[in-house]
């Protein structure tokens, strides 16, 4: 007899303070390319140079590591490089890479104190997913590894750059009021 297991639905977190305090502030984009393909390698490096030019020109904040991996390294199975992005530039960089990646695959994951979970379960892919080797990644560390604290972005954001919970509630109420008469917009629950 075949046993069928029905997954129980998890209740999504909806407490404002918990959600705001647990959000991630930094992201990694890992651009993969086949080392055996001169065309794909050239495309990956051209994309990297374009990101660097756009950062210089102020389109967004994105910091490709200086190192380009010419062999599999860590959990990454191919040639690759990493681009660090603070949460404030995530949407701009995500859209840019999604529309300019060509045939390249890009692993996107948050940067938290749980590296293995970030790579394995909290990830997303632009393009075809690649198998990654997560066994060597730590499950949990005591701290989030800060990158580029001198930018005062991401995990290093200055407290005065934060939006307060009261301000978030005010903005949320304003959006609800503006959408109240729009039949296409679902209203928030009343509880």
N, C-alpha and C positions, 0 to 999 in steps of 0.2 A: 504494500500500500504506500502511496506517495503522501508525505506529510506536507501540508501547505502552511507556511508561516506568514501571518499577516502582521506587517509592521504597525506598531502603534504610533499614532501621530503625536509629534512633540508640539507642545504649545509654544509658539514663538514668543520671545521676550518682547514686552511692550511697555516696560517701565522706562520713562524718559531718562532719568538719571543713570540707570544701569546701562542703557543703550549708549548714551553719550560718553560715559566714562570707559566703556569697554570697546569703543570703536578703535580701529587702527588708524595710525597717523602717517605711516610710511608703507610704501609698496615697492616690490621688485618686479621688473619686466625682464625676462630672460629670452633673448632672441637666439634661436637655434638655427644652425646651418650645417649642411653636409660638408665636411672638410674635403671629401673627394671631388666635390663639384666646384670648379673655379667660378662658375656663373653664380651659384648660390652664395659662395663666400664673398664674392664681389658685391652682390646685392645686400648682404647683411652689413658689410662695412660701409657701403654707401648710405644705408639707412642710419647707421650710427653717426656718420659725418653730418647728415641732415639734421638729426636731433641736436647735435652739438651746435650747429649754426643757429637753429631756431632758439635754443637756450640762450646763446649769446645775444640774439636779437630781441629777446624778451617774450617769445611766444608762450613759454612755460618754464617751470623749473624741472629739469631732468638731468641726472648726473650719471652718464655711462661710466663704468669703471674704466680706468686706463687699460687694464689687462683685458685682452681678448683671448679666450681659451682656445688653443689650437689642438686640443685633445679633450676627451671626456674628463670632467673634473667634478668632484662631489657627487651630487645626485644627477647631474646633467650628462646625458649619454652622447653628446656630439659637440661640435664646435659651438661656442656660445659666448655671449657677453651679457652683463647685467646692467640694467638702467635703474637707478634709485629715483623714486618720485615721492614727494610729500603729498599728503591727502589733498592739499589745496590745488595741486596741478593734475590730480589723477584723471579727471574727465578729459582735459585737454590732451594729455599724453595718450590715454587709451584711444580716443577717437583718431588722433593722428596716426598712431601705429596700426589701428584697425584698417584705416583707409590707405595706408602707404606700405604695408608689409609685403605686398606681392604674394609669393607662394611660401614665404617664411612662416614658421610656427613660433608662437610667443607664449611662454608660460607666465602667467600673472599671479602673484600671491602677496598677501599682506606680510609685513615684517613685525613679528611679535616675539614673545619669549618662548613660543612653541613652534620651533622651526619645522619639525616633522609634520605637525598638523597643518601648518601653513602651506607646505609643498604638496601634501597628500590629500587634504580634505577641504581646505579653504582656497583652493586654486581655481583658475579659469584659464581657458586657452583661446588664443586667437589663431585660427588655423587648425591643422591636424595635431591632436595631442601626441606626444612622444612618451614612451615609458621612462619613468624616472626611478632612480634607486634611492629610496628614502631610509634604508636601514642604517646608514652611517650618520644620519642627522639626529641631534639630541631631541628628546621628547619635550623637555622643559628646562629652561635656564632661569636663573634668579632675576635677570634683567633683560629688557629689550636692548638688543645691540644698536646703540646710537650710530647713525651715519651722518656726517656733515653737520654737527651741532653748531658750527659757526654760521650756518644759514639761518638759525633760529626758526626752523620750519619743522614740520612733522612732530616727532616726540620732543623736540627741543623748542617748540613754540612758546613764546613768552606768554605768561598768564594774561596780560592785557590784550592779547590777540584772540582770546577765547570768547565765544558767545555764551552768555550766562544762561542758566536754565530758565529764568524768568523771561529773558529776551526771546528764547526759543518758543516758550509758551505763547508769548504775545504774537510772534510771527505766525505760529500755527493757527491761532484763533483768527488772525487776519486772513489767512488763506482760506480757512473754512468759511468765513463770512463771504468772501468774494465768490466762492464756488457754490454757495447755498442754493442758488436758483438755476444752476447749470444742470440740466437733466442727464447729461453724459458723465458727470463727475459723481463718483460714489461718495456719500457722506460718511464721516467718521462715526463709529458707534457712540451712543449717548452716555455710556457708562464711564 
